[in-house]
Amino acid sequence: MDMIGKTAGRIGQPSQDLYRIAQKRLDNLTKPPGSLGRLEEFARRLVAIAGNERPALDRKVIFTFAGDHGIVDEGVSAYPREVTPQMVFNFLRGGAGINVLARHAGSEVVVVDIGVDYDFGELEGLVNRKVVRGTRNFAKGPAMTRGEAAQCVESGIALAEDYAKRGYRMFGTGEMGIGNTTPSSAIAAVLTGKSVAEVTGKGTGISDETLKRKVAVIDAAIRLNRPDPQDALDVLSKVGGAEIGGIAGVVLGAASNRIPVVIDGFISTAGALIAYRIEPKTADYMFAAHNSVEKGHRAMLDAMGLDPILDLDLRLGEGTGAALAMLMIEAGLKIYGEMATFGEAGVSDEIVN
Amino acid sequence: MDMIGKTAGRIGQPSQDLYRIAQKRLDNLTKPPGSLGRLEEFARRLVAIAGNERPALDRKVIFTFAGDHGIVDEGVSAYPREVTPQMVFNFLRGGAGINVLARHAGSEVVVVDIGVDYDFGELEGLVNRKVVRGTRNFAKGPAMTRGEAAQCVESGIALAEDYAKRGYRMFGTGEMGIGNTTPSSAIAAVLTGKSVAEVTGKGTGISDETLKRKVAVIDAAIRLNRPDPQDALDVLSKVGGAEIGGIAGVVLGAASNRIPVVIDGFISTAGALIAYRIEPKTADYMFAAHNSVEKGHRAMLDAMGLDPILDLDLRLGEGTGAALAMLMIEAGLKIYGEMATFGEAGVSDEIVN
């Protein structure tokens, strides 16, 4: 907890002065004021976050954390757990959705085994930060110990620190873990105060009957484990997941290094919400990539005051939405850095009506 | 009208067989079926439009048509008309929003003078297709003759034909013209049947008072000119604009060459709606880039059954939304072409629940 507390304590606010300076430049570019809408918002925020009037976004990385979940024993997922390691191999070969979309967005992908129930041994390209071999079935007791949960968050922080030092200037989050909408819904219910039914959806595509079981399993598990909504690490350990903890750590590490972090979909947002409850200033560094199809996503975004960038009916995870959103955020920075001002272009900025 | 009629007559339907073939491949990629949402829709449509199982999108171009509007004499715009040629010079120097965002999207920009009230002479990089030196003030009579309106559409068709022959595989539309939300609102009202007040907004940022005048001017102009809603060319000539006609032509030319065309915002959509009323099959080739802030945009999209891709509070025009949307559409095609199948990746596609 010491590393987590220290990291959280280092998080400051984005520069309000630079926010104003950026706004002034945006208003002076050859377009009606505000007419590039959210691209202008992205530019202002990036400038204020970087604390630098002309920030560069040259190196971007998406952290895709993989973990397994004991809760799948309750029959809450559409796919068998073998798919988690199979998809990790797919990531490493470059054939998954996140590989394609990260290439499209000019971002690297770092695949992290933080809790997969499979022994990969030494594997080229896989970052081994395994804390657990799958979480325990939280229908029967806590998913992780408090120490394991902290270790997951610390692993995320350490990765963020490392990539910040290496000059990466934008992070994205992603995950892979069969069953991981279940802990995410549990976190959403505990931390937003909504009912489990309100924040539980069909994940990768379960039937109505399985959805009913999923809601009942989560409800019972919350009653059994009694996670303390005032203690985010307690929630993460009792009804969370390893990859969700890793994402929370990346968010904390990003914010403490003044690096913007693009939060992917439902599961990533559960991780971001854990980070937010540890330190609310983290929200100033977050960009919500998209509005997931998964029910319950919006409640978590609202709890952090985030407005999603895209709405493309995505529900894959892995960081795919984050990759796409990076293209829009970067567009904002390019507008800011590359457009001519009225003076440079000899365009009248007189408003006649 | 002959060229317009012939072009419209050549427009066929995208291949229903290829739509199904594309769907099958998408369902076989390493992701839950449908989990990439609209990206999958884009891929299916691109395959069906191209009539080719593996279409390439290597060359993209956005046509930005510039024109002036006599209706600005009625005090309906926030900016003086000199801004139209000033912005054309800005486009040619690469300093405008569309230049920045087209570069970001890997698209070329072709700037077309179709109706600017300024003599550019011979100018490197400017395509001269001038039909009028600004339209006439349609508060006092038709904006253009029927022949002029047809010539604008034909110019768009000819440009589309030319770029299709040169191997461009995706088109975008854009425009610049001080005052051009006014003819666009007039077209929207006449062709959707909504009241002028329902489809008229603040354009680049007029006051409430000017908005009231704008609505009154359009209302009176429609009563005066009596455009025939069953005759799109009549509507274009009486209350339209040259750049709107050019865009309608690009849409017709794109569809007749089986090339997808990304429709930018409010004004571009008015042009697309003219094309749609000439030949409704054009809608199968359109992608609506974004949901403009401009009131009345949605009514026109609904009339064509189009669902906008982005919603970023944009209201600049020029083709800026089209450039951004191209990045999302291309993402769909990359997913389709580059992701591994379950078989290739050794990932289980067994659904257990």
Contacts between the chains, C-beta under 8 A, distances in Angstrom:
chain1	res1	chain2	res2	distance
A	29	B	97	7.8
A	30	B	87	7.0
A	30	B	90	5.5
A	30	B	95	6.5
A	30	B	96	5.8
A	30	B	97	7.5
A	31	B	96	7.8
A	31	B	97	5.4
A	31	B	316	5.2
A	32	B	78	6.9
A	32	B	79	7.5
A	32	B	204	3.9
A	32	B	205	5.1
A	32	B	315	7.5
A	32	B	316	7.1
A	33	B	205	6.9
A	34	B	205	7.7
A	35	B	204	6.6
A	35	B	205	7.7
A	35	B	314	7.1
A	35	B	315	4.9
A	35	B	316	4.2
A	36	B	97	6.3
A	36	B	314	6.2
A	36	B	316	5.7
A	36	B	320	7.0
A	37	B	293	6.8
A	37	B	312	5.0
A	37	B	313	2.9
A	37	B	314	4.8
A	37	B	315	6.9
A	38	B	312	4.2
A	38	B	313	5.3
A	38	B	314	7.9
A	39	B	312	6.4
A	39	B	314	7.5
A	75	B	352	8.0
A	75	B	353	6.1
A	76	B	353	7.7
A	77	B	352	7.4
A	77	B	353	6.5
A	78	B	32	6.9
A	78	B	351	5.1
A	78	B	352	6.6
A	78	B	353	5.1
A	79	B	32	7.5
A	79	B	348	7.1
A	79	B	350	7.4
A	79	B	351	6.7
A	79	B	352	6.5
A	80	B	348	6.0
A	80	B	350	6.3
A	80	B	352	5.3
A	82	B	348	5.8
A	83	B	347	6.2
A	83	B	348	5.5
A	86	B	345	7.1
A	86	B	346	6.2
A	86	B	347	4.3
A	86	B	348	6.3
A	87	B	30	7.0
A	87	B	347	6.2
A	89	B	345	7.2
A	89	B	346	7.1
A	90	B	30	5.5
A	90	B	340	6.0
A	90	B	345	4.3
A	90	B	347	5.9
A	93	B	340	7.1
A	93	B	345	7.1
A	95	B	30	6.5
A	95	B	338	7.9
A	95	B	339	6.1
A	95	B	340	2.9
A	95	B	344	6.6
A	95	B	345	5.2
A	96	B	30	5.8
A	96	B	31	7.8
A	96	B	339	6.8
A	96	B	340	7.1
A	96	B	345	7.7
A	97	B	29	7.7
A	97	B	30	7.5
A	97	B	31	5.5
A	97	B	36	6.3
A	97	B	335	6.3
A	97	B	339	6.0
A	99	B	338	7.9
A	100	B	331	8.0
A	100	B	334	5.2
A	100	B	335	5.5
A	100	B	338	4.5
A	100	B	339	5.5
A	101	B	331	6.0
A	101	B	334	7.4
A	101	B	335	7.2
A	103	B	334	7.7
A	103	B	338	7.8
A	104	B	327	7.7
A	104	B	330	7.2
A	104	B	331	5.4
A	104	B	334	5.4
A	204	B	32	3.9
A	204	B	35	6.6
A	205	B	32	5.1
A	205	B	33	6.9
A	205	B	34	7.7
A	205	B	35	7.7
A	205	B	351	7.2
A	206	B	353	5.0
A	207	B	353	6.4
A	210	B	353	4.5
A	293	B	37	6.8
A	309	B	312	7.4
A	310	B	310	7.2
A	310	B	328	7.7
A	311	B	311	6.3
A	312	B	37	5.0
A	312	B	38	4.2
A	312	B	39	6.4
A	312	B	309	7.4
A	312	B	328	6.9
A	313	B	37	2.9
A	313	B	38	5.3
A	314	B	35	7.1
A	314	B	36	6.2
A	314	B	37	4.8
A	314	B	38	7.9
A	314	B	39	7.4
A	315	B	32	7.5
A	315	B	35	4.9
A	315	B	37	6.9
A	316	B	31	5.2
A	316	B	32	7.1
A	316	B	35	4.2
A	316	B	36	5.7
A	320	B	36	7.0
A	324	B	327	7.9
A	324	B	328	6.7
A	324	B	331	6.0
A	327	B	104	7.7
A	327	B	324	7.9
A	327	B	327	5.0
A	328	B	310	7.7
A	328	B	312	6.9
A	328	B	324	6.7
A	330	B	104	7.1
A	331	B	100	8.0
A	331	B	101	6.0
A	331	B	104	5.4
A	331	B	324	6.0
A	334	B	100	5.2
A	334	B	101	7.4
A	334	B	103	7.7
A	334	B	104	5.4
A	335	B	97	6.3
A	335	B	100	5.5
A	335	B	101	7.2
A	338	B	95	7.9
A	338	B	99	7.9
A	338	B	100	4.5
A	338	B	103	7.8
A	339	B	95	6.1
A	339	B	96	6.8
A	339	B	97	6.0
A	339	B	100	5.5
A	340	B	90	6.0
A	340	B	93	7.1
A	340	B	95	2.9
A	340	B	96	7.1
A	344	B	95	6.7
A	345	B	86	7.1
A	345	B	89	7.3
A	345	B	90	4.4
A	345	B	93	7.1
A	345	B	95	5.2
A	345	B	96	7.7
A	346	B	86	6.2
A	346	B	89	7.1
A	347	B	83	6.2
A	347	B	86	4.3
A	347	B	87	6.2
A	347	B	90	5.9
A	348	B	79	7.1
A	348	B	80	6.0
A	348	B	82	5.8
A	348	B	83	5.5
A	348	B	86	6.3
A	350	B	79	7.4
A	350	B	80	6.3
A	351	B	78	5.1
A	351	B	79	6.6
A	351	B	205	7.2
A	352	B	77	7.4
A	352	B	78	6.6
A	352	B	79	6.5
A	352	B	80	5.4
A	353	B	75	6.2
A	353	B	76	7.8
A	353	B	77	6.5
A	353	B	78	5.0
A	353	B	206	5.0
A	353	B	207	6.3
A	353	B	210	4.5
